[in-house]
Amino acid sequence: MEHAYILQPKERPFSDLYLCFCGYEECRPGHSFGPAVRPCYILHYIVSGKGVYQAGGTSYELEAGQGFLIPPGSQTFYQADAHEPWTYLWIGFDGGQAAKYLADIGLGASRLTFRSSRGQLIQDTVLSMLEHKTGSVSNQFLLEGLLYSFFHILAEDTDVYPSSGSEADSQYVRQAMEFIQNSYCTPIRVTDIADYVSINRSYLYSLFRKELQMSPQEYLSNYRLTQAAELLLITDLSVEGAALSCGYTDPLVFSKAFKRKYGLTPSQYRKGKAPLFSGTRSRQHFD
């Protein structure tokens, strides 16, 4: 028995991520689809039974609790088992940020399958989509929220992330770097960074040493000081203001760290670059 919904609005109100269709099917023994190429991303989740998924020359034998991703433009084939045919649900989606959001939860061209222990929540989410399939404005917003909820469910399940290897390591480091770049102006600590990417501090340290040849603290300090140096060159902020803008609450700590990196105090650094400025400045000096 198949229950499917195809969303074809005249104008899509969302661009980063949007639902194209969704469905739920109890497959017959041996039921198959493909080989075929699909125009958008599709995620299948197996509710019961088992089957096989083929993509990129690789065959995956999958069962209840697992799922698979079909990327757009990729030739794929999948078939229900002859004796224990699968029942699965699916969502088709696309958008300017779809690939990034998938990468954030560990899925992409090099990771097409996953396992989730939150099958009931996934099933409830898709069934709710099917219950609100009219094209009203309110349902468009509801469907968008349910699509993000689907990603939220997968993101909370650690089995979705690659369990080992350089891909997982790079992902943790990339997330940590993005967190630093977005939060360096606040007094964050390495513990906050590790908490954000959901790994312990010692593991984060080892990943940074392996990927960047520096510790998380060194990366954070270098990033803050680089931003502070730029502020000293292109703004009229006082040295204290530049320090506060880059997450330093103690001006003395900032000045010492700045001198270690650049060989000059913040005030000396600014004076040394004086030809780049015009006009006057009002600032406090502390070296």
C-alpha positions as CSV (number, residue, x, y, z in Angstrom):
1,M,0.0,0.0,0.0
2,E,1.4,3.4,-1.0
3,H,0.6,6.8,0.4
4,A,2.4,9.6,-1.4
5,Y,2.3,13.3,-1.7
6,I,3.9,15.5,-4.4
7,L,4.3,19.1,-3.5
8,Q,4.1,21.3,-6.6
9,P,3.5,24.9,-5.6
10,K,3.3,27.6,-8.2
11,E,5.9,29.6,-6.3
12,R,8.2,28.2,-3.6
13,P,8.2,30.4,-0.5
14,F,11.5,29.0,0.7
15,S,14.9,28.7,-1.0
16,D,17.5,27.3,1.4
17,L,15.6,24.0,2.0
18,Y,12.2,23.0,0.7
19,L,10.0,19.8,0.5
20,C,9.4,18.4,-3.0
21,F,7.4,15.3,-2.0
22,C,7.1,12.6,0.7
23,G,5.5,9.2,1.0
24,Y,5.1,5.9,2.8
25,E,4.9,2.5,1.1
26,E,4.5,-1.2,2.1
27,C,6.4,-2.8,-0.7
28,R,5.5,-6.1,-2.4
29,P,8.2,-8.9,-2.4
30,G,10.9,-8.0,-5.0
31,H,9.4,-4.6,-5.7
32,S,12.1,-2.4,-7.3
33,F,12.8,1.1,-8.6
34,G,15.4,2.0,-11.2
35,P,18.0,2.2,-12.4
36,A,17.0,5.8,-12.4
37,V,18.3,9.4,-11.9
38,R,16.4,11.7,-9.6
39,P,16.2,15.5,-9.8
40,C,16.4,16.2,-6.1
41,Y,17.7,14.7,-2.9
42,I,15.6,11.8,-1.4
43,L,16.0,10.2,2.0
44,H,14.4,6.8,2.6
45,Y,14.0,5.3,6.1
46,I,13.1,1.6,6.5
47,V,10.4,1.0,9.0
48,S,10.3,-2.8,8.7
49,G,11.7,-5.6,6.5
50,K,14.8,-5.3,4.3
51,G,16.1,-4.8,0.8
52,V,19.1,-3.7,-1.2
53,Y,20.2,-0.2,-2.4
54,Q,22.7,0.2,-5.2
55,A,24.6,3.5,-5.9
56,G,28.0,4.4,-7.4
57,G,28.9,0.8,-8.0
58,T,28.3,-0.2,-4.4
59,S,25.5,-2.4,-3.1
60,Y,24.1,-1.9,0.4
61,E,22.0,-4.5,2.2
62,L,19.7,-2.6,4.5
63,E,17.1,-3.4,7.1
64,A,14.7,-1.8,9.6
65,G,16.2,1.1,11.4
66,Q,18.5,2.1,8.5
67,G,18.1,4.5,5.7
68,F,19.7,5.7,2.5
69,L,20.3,8.9,0.6
70,I,19.7,9.4,-3.1
71,P,21.6,12.4,-4.4
72,P,20.3,14.3,-7.4
73,G,21.9,13.3,-10.7
74,S,23.1,9.9,-9.4
75,Q,22.0,6.6,-11.0
76,T,20.5,4.3,-8.3
77,F,18.6,1.2,-7.9
78,Y,16.8,-0.3,-4.9
79,Q,14.7,-3.5,-4.4
80,A,12.7,-5.0,-1.6
81,D,13.7,-8.4,-0.3
82,A,11.8,-11.4,-1.8
83,H,10.9,-12.9,1.6
84,E,10.9,-9.9,4.0
85,P,10.0,-6.9,1.8
86,W,10.6,-3.5,3.3
87,T,8.2,-0.9,4.3
88,Y,9.8,2.5,4.0
89,L,9.0,6.2,4.1
90,W,10.7,8.9,2.1
91,I,11.1,12.6,1.7
92,G,12.3,14.4,-1.4
93,F,13.8,17.9,-0.9
94,D,16.1,20.5,-2.4
95,G,17.4,24.0,-1.9
96,G,20.5,26.1,-1.9
97,Q,21.6,24.8,1.5
98,A,20.4,21.2,1.1
99,A,23.9,19.8,0.5
100,K,25.4,21.7,3.4
101,Y,22.6,20.6,5.8
102,L,23.1,17.0,4.8
103,A,26.9,17.3,5.3
104,D,26.2,18.8,8.8
105,I,24.5,15.5,9.8
106,G,27.2,13.4,8.1
107,L,25.5,12.5,4.8
108,G,26.7,13.1,1.3
109,A,28.3,11.5,-1.8
110,S,30.7,9.5,0.4
111,R,28.1,8.6,3.0
112,L,24.9,7.4,1.6
113,T,23.5,5.2,4.4
114,F,22.7,5.7,8.0
115,R,21.1,4.1,11.0
116,S,18.7,5.9,13.4
117,S,17.1,4.6,16.6
118,R,14.4,7.3,16.4
119,G,12.3,5.6,13.8
120,Q,9.0,6.4,15.5
121,L,9.7,10.1,15.5
122,I,10.8,10.0,11.8
123,Q,7.6,8.1,11.0
124,D,5.4,10.5,12.9
125,T,7.0,13.4,11.1
126,V,6.4,12.1,7.6
127,L,2.8,11.0,8.5
128,S,2.2,14.5,9.7
129,M,3.5,15.8,6.4
130,L,1.0,13.6,4.6
131,E,-1.8,14.8,6.8
132,H,-1.2,18.5,5.8
133,K,-0.8,18.2,2.0
134,T,-3.0,21.0,0.8
135,G,-1.3,24.0,-0.7
136,S,-2.5,26.6,1.8
137,V,0.0,29.2,3.1
138,S,-0.3,27.9,6.6
139,N,0.5,24.3,5.5
140,Q,3.5,25.6,3.5
141,F,5.0,26.9,6.7
142,L,4.0,23.8,8.6
143,L,5.6,21.5,6.0
144,E,8.8,23.6,6.1
145,G,8.9,23.3,9.9
146,L,8.4,19.5,9.7
147,L,11.2,19.2,7.1
148,Y,13.6,20.9,9.5
149,S,12.3,18.7,12.3
150,F,13.2,15.7,10.2
151,F,16.8,17.0,10.0
152,H,16.7,17.7,13.7
153,I,15.8,14.1,14.5
154,L,18.7,12.8,12.3
155,A,21.2,15.3,13.7
156,E,20.4,14.2,17.3
157,D,21.2,10.6,16.5
158,T,24.9,10.0,16.7
159,D,24.7,6.9,14.4
160,V,24.1,9.3,11.5
161,Y,27.6,10.7,11.8
162,P,30.5,8.8,10.3
163,S,31.9,6.7,13.1
164,S,35.5,7.0,12.2
165,G,38.0,8.1,9.6
166,S,39.3,11.4,8.3
167,E,35.8,12.5,7.0
168,A,34.5,12.6,10.6
169,D,37.6,14.3,11.9
170,S,37.5,17.0,9.3
171,Q,33.8,17.6,10.0
172,Y,34.4,18.1,13.8
173,V,37.3,20.5,13.1
174,R,35.3,22.4,10.5
175,Q,32.3,22.8,12.9
176,A,34.7,24.0,15.6
177,M,36.3,26.5,13.3
178,E,33.0,27.9,12.3
179,F,31.9,28.2,15.9
180,I,35.1,30.1,16.7
181,Q,34.7,32.4,13.7
182,N,31.1,33.2,14.8
183,S,31.8,33.5,18.5
184,Y,35.3,34.8,18.9
185,C,34.0,38.2,20.0
186,T,32.5,36.6,23.2
187,P,34.6,35.1,26.0
188,I,34.3,31.5,24.8
189,R,36.6,28.8,26.1
190,V,37.9,25.5,24.5
191,T,35.3,23.7,26.7
192,D,32.5,25.7,25.0
193,I,33.9,24.7,21.6
194,A,34.1,21.0,22.5
195,D,30.5,21.2,23.9
196,Y,29.3,22.8,20.7
197,V,30.6,19.9,18.5
198,S,29.6,17.3,21.1
199,I,33.0,15.7,21.7
200,N,35.3,15.9,24.7
201,R,38.1,18.5,25.1
202,S,41.0,16.0,24.7
203,Y,39.6,14.5,21.5
204,L,39.1,18.0,20.1
205,Y,42.7,18.8,21.0
206,S,44.0,15.7,19.2
207,L,41.9,16.5,16.1
208,F,43.2,20.1,15.9
209,R,46.8,18.9,16.3
210,K,46.3,16.4,13.5
211,E,44.3,18.6,11.1
212,L,45.8,22.1,11.7
213,Q,49.0,21.4,13.6
214,M,47.9,23.6,16.5
215,S,45.7,23.3,19.5
216,P,42.1,24.7,19.7
217,Q,43.3,27.4,22.1
218,E,46.1,28.4,19.7
219,Y,43.6,28.6,16.8
220,L,41.2,30.7,18.9
221,S,43.9,33.0,20.1
222,N,45.4,33.5,16.6
223,Y,41.9,34.2,15.2
224,R,41.1,36.7,17.9
225,L,44.5,38.5,17.5
226,T,44.3,38.6,13.7
227,Q,40.8,40.2,14.0
228,A,42.1,42.7,16.6
229,A,45.0,43.7,14.4
230,E,42.7,44.4,11.6
231,L,40.4,46.5,13.9
232,L,43.5,48.5,15.0
233,L,44.3,49.3,11.3
234,I,40.9,50.1,9.8
235,T,38.9,51.5,12.7
236,D,39.1,54.3,15.3
237,L,38.4,51.9,18.2
238,S,40.6,52.3,21.3
239,V,42.9,49.4,22.0
240,E,40.6,48.5,24.8
241,G,37.7,48.5,22.4
242,A,39.5,46.3,20.0
243,A,40.3,43.9,22.8
244,L,36.7,43.7,24.0
245,S,35.5,43.3,20.4
246,C,37.6,40.2,20.1
247,G,36.6,38.4,23.3
248,Y,39.3,39.8,25.6
249,T,37.9,41.1,28.9
250,D,41.3,41.8,30.4
251,P,43.3,44.5,28.5
252,L,46.6,43.4,30.0
253,V,46.1,39.8,28.9
254,F,45.3,41.1,25.4
255,S,48.3,43.4,25.2
256,K,50.7,40.6,26.3
257,A,49.2,38.1,23.8
258,F,49.3,40.7,21.1
259,K,53.0,41.4,21.7
260,R,53.9,37.7,21.7
261,K,52.3,37.4,18.3
262,Y,53.4,40.6,16.6
263,G,56.4,41.7,18.6
264,L,54.8,45.0,19.3
265,T,52.2,46.3,21.8
266,P,48.8,47.2,20.2
267,S,49.6,50.9,20.4
268,Q,53.0,50.4,18.8
269,Y,51.5,48.3,16.1
270,R,48.9,50.9,15.3
271,K,51.5,53.7,15.3
272,G,53.7,51.7,13.0
273,K,50.9,51.5,10.5
274,A,49.9,55.1,10.9
275,P,50.3,56.1,7.2
276,L,47.2,53.9,6.5
277,F,45.1,56.3,8.5
278,S,43.7,59.8,8.1
279,G,42.0,61.9,10.6
280,T,42.3,61.8,14.4
281,R,41.6,59.1,16.9
282,S,40.3,59.1,20.4
283,R,41.6,56.1,22.3
284,Q,43.0,54.8,25.6
285,H,46.6,53.5,25.7
286,F,47.6,50.6,27.7
287,D,50.7,48.5,26.8
